[in-house]
Amino acid sequence: MKKQIVIAGLLVGLMSAGAQASIMITEWMYSGANGEFVEITNMGGAPIDLTGWSYDDNSDTCGSVDLSSLGVLQPGQSAVFTEAVEGDFRTAWSLAPTVPVLGGVTDNLGRNDAINIFDASCTLVDRLRYGDQDFVGSIRTQNRSGNPITLAALGANDPYQWKLALDGDEYGSYFSTGLDQGNPGTFVPEPSTLALLTLCGVSLIRRRR
């Protein structure tokens, strides 16, 4: 019964996430020993070329930080942009060369700020406004990244639907060389995993009938 409830919760999140744009903010840390970072993930079923895409903080301006160098994201693939030097960030988090990383971003995040992702036509694709001072009771991502509690958090622009990373958690979080806790470069669960969960969920529903 417990397993059925967990899967049902994931399915609800999946349906909610499916209504949103395919590129989503899936993790962030505004302050860390190894640099702040934002992770975005292709939650759709087709590759997405990030040429012409951009990021901005709470000034909400398209074109502020060019994300073109992140290339084409395959379904389920994540990319990261960070204030740190790319090589230093990869070393700190032991990231594989296959993880797209954009380093040296100077449009820095603050304790209370926003993350805006724009596509090549300057359409806002995803936004997350956050801050434990502006949104009392929400998380503060200092040295620990923020992760969605459920898939319903993706695209919802609601900091209360996120929780802090903890070494060994369900997101695969671990310590960086600077003892930050997070899991940049891979979003768990990936769409392929979700597809399997969907099939399992349908099977469980049929069995209960």
Protein Blocks (a to p, Z undefined) as FASTA:
>chain_A
ZZmmmmmmmmmmmmmmmmmcfbdcfbdcfbdfkopadddddfbfbdcdfehiacddfkop
ghklccklnopadehiacdddfbdfklmmmmnopafklccdehiabdcdfbdcdddddfk
opafbdcdedjklmghiacdehiacddfblklgonlpaklpccddehianopacdfkopa
cjehiacddfklmmmmmmmmmmmmmmmZZ
